[in-house]
Amino acid sequence: MTSFTQIRTQNNLLHPIRQWLDSIEIHNPKLAHSLCKLIPAQCPFERDITMFGRKLFHIPPMCKLNPLYEEVVSLRFRALCYLADECGEDVTAYC
């Protein structure tokens, strides 16, 4: 079981990475397209396991367990907004 001290230490170690991800500004359509392709819109691990047409069990989305999940999703959102607002592109292909 993880203690509060271990969680705080982990958060402190990831703080510079969080700041870096939050500080990335999107000013290039190629970069925005790459980020939208690279970062999935939905958790790729969530799925239903079926056998012979019957659902055996469900694997829940585990992306939220990623300590950088919020920052990565925010970066993808900023890239989508840049493409839609600044470039006037249709971003429905990334949704």
DSSP file (Angstrom, degrees, kcal/mol; ACC not computed):
  #  RESIDUE AA STRUCTURE BP1 BP2  ACC     N-H-->O    O-->H-N    N-H-->O    O-->H-N    TCO  KAPPA ALPHA  PHI   PSI    X-CA   Y-CA   Z-CA
    1    1 A M              0   0    0      0, 0.0     2,-0.3     0, 0.0     0, 0.0   0.000 360.0 360.0 360.0 135.0    0.0    0.0    0.0
    2    2 A T        -     0   0    0      1,-0.1     2,-0.2     4,-0.0     0, 0.0  -0.577 360.0-138.8 -83.0 142.2    1.4    3.4   -0.9
    3    3 A S     >  -     0   0    0     -2,-0.3     4,-1.9     1,-0.1     5,-0.2  -0.508  24.6-107.9 -94.7 166.9    1.7    6.0    1.8
    4    4 A F  H  > S+     0   0    0      1,-0.2     4,-2.5     2,-0.2     5,-0.2   0.864 119.7  56.0 -60.4 -37.4    0.9    9.7    1.6
    5    5 A T  H  > S+     0   0    0      1,-0.2     4,-2.4     2,-0.2    -1,-0.2   0.898 106.4  49.8 -64.0 -40.6    4.6   10.5    1.6
    6    6 A Q  H  > S+     0   0    0      2,-0.2     4,-2.3     1,-0.2    -1,-0.2   0.898 111.5  48.8 -65.0 -40.1    5.2    8.3   -1.4
    7    7 A I  H  X S+     0   0    0     -4,-1.9     4,-2.5     2,-0.2    -2,-0.2   0.920 111.5  49.0 -65.8 -43.8    2.4    9.9   -3.3
    8    8 A R  H  X S+     0   0    0     -4,-2.5     4,-2.3     2,-0.2    -2,-0.2   0.905 111.2  50.3 -61.8 -41.4    3.6   13.4   -2.4
    9    9 A T  H  X S+     0   0    0     -4,-2.4     4,-2.1     2,-0.2    -1,-0.2   0.914 110.4  49.5 -63.2 -42.8    7.2   12.5   -3.6
   10   10 A Q  H  X S+     0   0    0     -4,-2.3     4,-1.8     1,-0.2    -2,-0.2   0.919 111.0  49.7 -62.4 -43.4    5.8   11.1   -6.8
   11   11 A N  H  X S+     0   0    0     -4,-2.5     4,-0.9     1,-0.2    -1,-0.2   0.881 110.4  50.4 -63.3 -38.2    3.8   14.3   -7.4
   12   12 A N  H  < S+     0   0    0     -4,-2.3     3,-0.3     1,-0.2    -1,-0.2   0.877 109.6  50.7 -67.2 -36.7    6.9   16.4   -6.7
   13   13 A L  H  < S+     0   0    0     -4,-2.1     4,-0.3     1,-0.2    -1,-0.2   0.838 114.1  44.3 -69.3 -32.2    9.0   14.4   -9.1
   14   14 A L  H  X S+     0   0    0     -4,-1.8     4,-2.6     1,-0.2     3,-0.2   0.571  88.4  91.0 -88.3  -9.8    6.4   14.8  -11.9
   15   15 A H  H  X S+     0   0    0     -4,-0.9     4,-2.7    -3,-0.3     5,-0.2   0.898  85.0  50.1 -56.6 -45.6    5.8   18.5  -11.3
   16   16 A P  H  > S+     0   0    0      0, 0.0     4,-2.2     0, 0.0    -1,-0.2   0.890 112.3  48.3 -61.4 -36.6    8.4   19.7  -13.8
   17   17 A I  H  > S+     0   0    0     -4,-0.3     4,-2.7    -3,-0.2    -2,-0.2   0.908 111.0  50.7 -68.7 -41.1    7.0   17.4  -16.5
   18   18 A R  H  X S+     0   0    0     -4,-2.6     4,-2.4     1,-0.2    -1,-0.2   0.928 111.3  48.1 -60.4 -45.2    3.5   18.7  -15.7
   19   19 A Q  H  X S+     0   0    0     -4,-2.7     4,-1.6    -5,-0.2    -2,-0.2   0.912 111.5  50.4 -61.8 -42.4    4.6   22.3  -16.0
   20   20 A W  H  X S+     0   0    0     -4,-2.2     4,-0.7     2,-0.2     3,-0.2   0.932 111.5  47.3 -62.6 -46.3    6.4   21.5  -19.3
   21   21 A L  H >< S+     0   0    0     -4,-2.7     3,-0.7     1,-0.2    -1,-0.2   0.896 113.2  49.0 -62.8 -39.4    3.4   19.8  -20.8
   22   22 A D  H 3< S+     0   0    0     -4,-2.4    -1,-0.2     1,-0.2    -2,-0.2   0.763 108.6  54.4 -70.3 -24.3    1.1   22.7  -19.7
   23   23 A S  H 3< S+     0   0    0     -4,-1.6     2,-0.3    -3,-0.2    -1,-0.2   0.577  77.8 113.8 -88.2  -8.7    3.5   25.3  -21.1
   24   24 A I    <<  -     0   0    0     -4,-0.7     2,-0.4    -3,-0.7    -3,-0.0  -0.482  52.6-159.2 -67.1 122.8    3.6   23.8  -24.7
   25   25 A E        -     0   0    0     -2,-0.3     2,-0.7    54,-0.0    -2,-0.1  -0.856  10.9-135.2-104.8 139.9    2.0   26.3  -27.0
   26   26 A I        +     0   0    0     -2,-0.4    -2,-0.0     1,-0.1     0, 0.0  -0.846  45.3 141.5 -99.5 115.2    0.7   25.2  -30.4
   27   27 A H        +     0   0    0     -2,-0.7    -1,-0.1     1,-0.1    52,-0.0   0.201  55.8  74.3-131.8  11.4    1.6   27.5  -33.3
   28   28 A N     >  -     0   0    0      1,-0.1     4,-2.3     2,-0.0     5,-0.2  -0.985  63.7-150.5-134.4 121.7    2.3   24.9  -36.0
   29   29 A P  H  > S+     0   0    0      0, 0.0     4,-2.7     0, 0.0     5,-0.2   0.857  99.8  55.2 -59.8 -35.7   -0.4   22.9  -37.8
   30   30 A K  H  > S+     0   0    0      2,-0.2     4,-2.3     1,-0.2     5,-0.1   0.924 109.9  46.0 -63.3 -43.4    1.9   20.0  -38.4
   31   31 A L  H  > S+     0   0    0      2,-0.2     4,-2.5     1,-0.2    -1,-0.2   0.911 112.5  50.9 -64.2 -42.8    2.6   19.7  -34.6
   32   32 A A  H  X S+     0   0    0     -4,-2.3     4,-2.2     1,-0.2    -2,-0.2   0.921 111.3  47.2 -62.2 -44.9   -1.2   20.0  -33.9
   33   33 A H  H  X S+     0   0    0     -4,-2.7     4,-1.9     2,-0.2    -1,-0.2   0.906 111.9  51.1 -62.8 -41.6   -2.0   17.3  -36.3
   34   34 A S  H  X S+     0   0    0     -4,-2.3     4,-2.5    -5,-0.2    -2,-0.2   0.917 110.8  47.9 -62.8 -43.5    0.7   15.0  -34.9
   35   35 A L  H  X S+     0   0    0     -4,-2.5     4,-2.7     1,-0.2    -1,-0.2   0.900 110.5  51.4 -64.8 -40.4   -0.5   15.5  -31.4
   36   36 A C  H  < S+     0   0    0     -4,-2.2    -1,-0.2     1,-0.2    -2,-0.2   0.840 115.0  43.0 -66.6 -32.4   -4.1   14.8  -32.3
   37   37 A K  H  < S+     0   0    0     -4,-1.9    -2,-0.2    -5,-0.2    -1,-0.2   0.862 116.9  46.7 -78.2 -36.9   -3.1   11.6  -34.0
   38   38 A L  H  < S+     0   0    0     -4,-2.5    -2,-0.2    -5,-0.2    -3,-0.2   0.888 105.7  59.8 -74.5 -41.7   -0.7   10.5  -31.3
   39   39 A I  S  < S-     0   0    0     -4,-2.7    -1,-0.1    -5,-0.2     2,-0.0  -0.807  87.8-131.9 -94.3 116.6   -3.0   11.2  -28.3
   40   40 A P        -     0   0    0      0, 0.0    36,-0.1     0, 0.0    -3,-0.1  -0.300   4.1-136.2 -69.9 151.3   -6.1    9.1  -28.5
   41   41 A A  S    S+     0   0    0     -5,-0.1     2,-0.3    -4,-0.1    54,-0.0   0.796  91.3  28.5 -74.2 -29.6   -9.6   10.6  -27.9
   42   42 A Q  S    S-     0   0    0      4,-0.0    -1,-0.1    21,-0.0     0, 0.0  -0.894 103.0 -84.2-129.0 159.1  -10.6    7.7  -25.8
   43   43 A C    >   -     0   0    0     -2,-0.3     3,-0.8     1,-0.2    -2,-0.1  -0.469  33.5-153.1 -63.5 121.9   -8.7    5.3  -23.6
   44   44 A P  T 3  S+     0   0    0      0, 0.0    -1,-0.2     0, 0.0    -3,-0.0   0.591  88.7  61.5 -75.1  -8.4   -7.4    2.5  -25.9
   45   45 A F  T 3  S+     0   0    0      2,-0.0     2,-0.3     0, 0.0    14,-0.1   0.663  78.0  99.2 -92.3 -17.6   -7.4    0.0  -23.0
   46   46 A E    <   +     0   0    0     -3,-0.8     2,-0.3    12,-0.1    -4,-0.0  -0.534  51.3 134.0 -72.8 130.9  -11.1    0.0  -22.3
   47   47 A R  E     -A   59   0A   0     12,-1.5    12,-3.3    -2,-0.3     2,-0.5  -0.985  53.0-112.3-167.8 162.5  -12.9   -2.9  -23.9
   48   48 A D  E     -A   58   0A   0     -2,-0.3     2,-0.7    10,-0.2    10,-0.2  -0.882  26.7-142.0-100.5 134.3  -15.4   -5.6  -23.4
   49   49 A I  E     -A   57   0A   0      8,-3.1     7,-3.2    -2,-0.5     8,-1.3  -0.876  27.8-179.7 -98.4 118.0  -14.1   -9.2  -23.5
   50   50 A T  E     -A   55   0A   0     -2,-0.7     2,-0.4     5,-0.3     5,-0.2  -0.870  15.8-173.1-120.3 151.9  -16.6  -11.5  -25.4
   51   51 A M  E >  S-A   54   0A   0      3,-2.5     3,-1.6    -2,-0.3    -2,-0.0  -0.965  76.2  -6.4-144.9 127.1  -16.6  -15.1  -26.2
   52   52 A F  T 3  S-     0   0    0     -2,-0.4     3,-0.1     1,-0.3    -1,-0.1   0.853 130.6 -55.2  57.0  37.4  -19.1  -16.9  -28.4
   53   53 A G  T 3  S+     0   0    0      1,-0.2     2,-0.4     0, 0.0    -1,-0.3   0.477 115.2 112.8  79.7   1.2  -21.2  -13.6  -28.6
   54   54 A R  E <  S-A   51   0A   0     -3,-1.6    -3,-2.5     0, 0.0     2,-0.6  -0.902  70.4-122.0-110.8 136.5  -21.4  -13.3  -24.8
   55   55 A K  E     -A   50   0A   0     -2,-0.4    -5,-0.3    -5,-0.2     3,-0.1  -0.634  27.9-179.2 -74.9 118.0  -19.8  -10.5  -22.8
   56   56 A L  E     -     0   0A   0     -7,-3.2     2,-0.3    -2,-0.6    -1,-0.2   0.911  61.0 -29.3 -84.2 -48.0  -17.5  -12.2  -20.2
   57   57 A F  E     -A   49   0A   0     -8,-1.3    -8,-3.1     2,-0.0     2,-0.4  -0.981  54.7-117.2-163.3 169.5  -16.2   -9.0  -18.5
   58   58 A H  E     -A   48   0A   0     -2,-0.3   -10,-0.2   -10,-0.2   -12,-0.1  -0.948  13.6-147.4-118.3 130.8  -15.4   -5.4  -19.0
   59   59 A I  E     -A   47   0A   0    -12,-3.3   -12,-1.5    -2,-0.4     3,-0.1  -0.886  27.2-137.5 -94.8 116.8  -11.9   -3.8  -18.7
   60   60 A P        -     0   0    0      0, 0.0     2,-0.3     0, 0.0   -12,-0.0  -0.245  31.8 -82.7 -72.0 162.2  -12.4   -0.3  -17.4
   61   61 A P        -     0   0    0      0, 0.0     3,-0.2     0, 0.0   -18,-0.0  -0.481  42.8-176.6 -65.5 127.7  -10.5    2.7  -18.8
   62   62 A M    >   +     0   0    0     -2,-0.3     3,-1.7     1,-0.1     4,-0.4   0.392  57.4  96.8-106.6   2.1   -7.2    2.8  -17.0
   63   63 A C  G >  S+     0   0    0      1,-0.3     3,-1.8     2,-0.2     6,-0.2   0.830  75.1  64.9 -62.3 -31.4   -5.8    6.0  -18.6
   64   64 A K  G 3  S+     0   0    0      1,-0.3    -1,-0.3    -3,-0.2     6,-0.1   0.641  89.8  67.3 -69.6 -11.3   -6.9    8.0  -15.6
   65   65 A L  G <  S+     0   0    0     -3,-1.7    -1,-0.3     4,-0.1    -2,-0.2   0.674  77.3 100.9 -77.2 -17.0   -4.4    6.1  -13.5
   66   66 A N  S X  S-     0   0    0     -3,-1.8     3,-1.8    -4,-0.4     4,-0.3  -0.547  73.8-142.9 -66.8 123.8   -1.7    7.8  -15.5
   67   67 A P  T 3  S+     0   0    0      0, 0.0    -1,-0.2     0, 0.0     3,-0.1   0.666 100.8  46.6 -66.8 -14.0   -0.3   10.6  -13.3
   68   68 A L  T 3> S+     0   0    0      1,-0.1     4,-2.2     2,-0.1     5,-0.2   0.204  78.8 111.9-108.1  14.1    0.1   12.9  -16.4
   69   69 A Y  H <> S+     0   0    0     -3,-1.8     4,-2.6     1,-0.2     5,-0.3   0.909  75.5  48.9 -55.5 -50.2   -3.4   12.1  -17.9
   70   70 A E  H  > S+     0   0    0     -4,-0.3     4,-2.1     1,-0.2    -1,-0.2   0.895 112.7  47.9 -61.2 -41.5   -4.9   15.6  -17.3
   71   71 A E  H  > S+     0   0    0      2,-0.2     4,-2.0     1,-0.2    -1,-0.2   0.893 112.8  47.7 -68.0 -39.8   -1.9   17.4  -18.9
   72   72 A V  H  X S+     0   0    0     -4,-2.2     4,-2.1     2,-0.2    -2,-0.2   0.912 113.0  47.9 -68.9 -42.3   -1.8   15.1  -21.9
   73   73 A V  H  X S+     0   0    0     -4,-2.6     4,-2.2    -5,-0.2    -2,-0.2   0.889 111.3  51.8 -64.6 -38.6   -5.6   15.5  -22.5
   74   74 A S  H  X S+     0   0    0     -4,-2.1     4,-2.4    -5,-0.3    -2,-0.2   0.891 107.6  52.2 -64.2 -39.8   -5.2   19.2  -22.1
   75   75 A L  H  X S+     0   0    0     -4,-2.0     4,-2.0     2,-0.2    -2,-0.2   0.911 109.8  48.7 -63.2 -43.1   -2.4   19.3  -24.7
   76   76 A R  H  X S+     0   0    0     -4,-2.1     4,-2.4     2,-0.2    -2,-0.2   0.905 110.8  51.3 -62.5 -41.7   -4.6   17.4  -27.2
   77   77 A F  H  X S+     0   0    0     -4,-2.2     4,-2.7     1,-0.2    -2,-0.2   0.905 108.5  50.5 -63.3 -42.0   -7.5   19.8  -26.5
   78   78 A R  H  X S+     0   0    0     -4,-2.4     4,-2.2     2,-0.2    -1,-0.2   0.885 110.4  50.5 -63.3 -37.7   -5.2   22.8  -27.2
   79   79 A A  H  X S+     0   0    0     -4,-2.0     4,-2.2     2,-0.2    -2,-0.2   0.914 111.3  47.9 -65.8 -42.8   -4.1   21.2  -30.4
   80   80 A L  H  X S+     0   0    0     -4,-2.4     4,-2.4     1,-0.2     5,-0.2   0.922 111.9  49.7 -62.8 -44.2   -7.7   20.6  -31.5
   81   81 A C  H  X>S+     0   0    0     -4,-2.7     4,-3.3     2,-0.2     5,-0.6   0.892 109.5  51.8 -62.6 -39.8   -8.6   24.2  -30.6
   82   82 A Y  I  X>S+     0   0    0     -4,-2.2     5,-1.7     1,-0.2     4,-1.5   0.937 111.6  46.3 -61.6 -46.6   -5.7   25.6  -32.6
   83   83 A L  I  <5S+     0   0    0     -4,-2.2     6,-2.8     3,-0.2    -2,-0.2   0.900 120.6  38.9 -63.9 -40.3   -6.7   23.6  -35.7
   84   84 A A  I  <5S+     0   0    0     -4,-2.4     4,-0.3     4,-0.2    -2,-0.2   0.938 127.3  30.1 -76.3 -47.9  -10.3   24.6  -35.4
   85   85 A D  I  <5S+     0   0    0     -4,-3.3    -3,-0.2    -5,-0.2    -2,-0.2   0.928 130.8  28.7 -82.3 -47.4  -10.0   28.2  -34.3
   86   86 A E  I  <<S+     0   0    0     -4,-1.5    -3,-0.2    -5,-0.6    -4,-0.1   0.879 132.2  31.4 -84.4 -39.9   -6.7   29.4  -35.8
   87   87 A C  S   <S-     0   0    0     -5,-1.7    -3,-0.2     2,-0.1    -4,-0.1   0.601  94.8-133.1 -96.0 -13.4   -6.5   27.2  -38.9
   88   88 A G        +     0   0    0     -6,-0.3    -4,-0.2    -4,-0.3     2,-0.2   0.787  51.6 153.0  66.9  27.9  -10.3   26.9  -39.6
   89   89 A E        -     0   0    0     -6,-2.8     2,-0.6    -7,-0.1    -1,-0.2  -0.546  52.5-112.4 -91.1 155.3  -10.0   23.2  -40.1
   90   90 A D        -     0   0    0     -2,-0.2     3,-0.4     1,-0.1    -1,-0.0  -0.779  30.5-176.1 -83.9 118.9  -12.7   20.6  -39.5
   91   91 A V    >   +     0   0    0     -2,-0.6     3,-1.8     1,-0.2     4,-0.3   0.243  51.3 108.3-103.3  12.2  -11.5   18.5  -36.5
   92   92 A T  G >  S+     0   0    0      1,-0.3     3,-1.1     2,-0.2    -1,-0.2   0.767  70.1  67.5 -63.2 -22.7  -14.3   15.9  -36.5
   93   93 A A  G 3  S+     0   0    0     -3,-0.4    -1,-0.3     1,-0.2    -2,-0.1   0.748 101.0  49.0 -66.2 -22.0  -11.9   13.3  -37.8
   94   94 A Y  G <         0   0    0     -3,-1.8    -1,-0.2     1,-0.2    -2,-0.2   0.425 360.0 360.0 -96.4  -0.5  -10.1   13.5  -34.5
   95   95 A C    <         0   0    0     -3,-1.1    -1,-0.2    -4,-0.3    -2,-0.1   0.442 360.0 360.0 -96.8 360.0  -13.1   13.1  -32.3
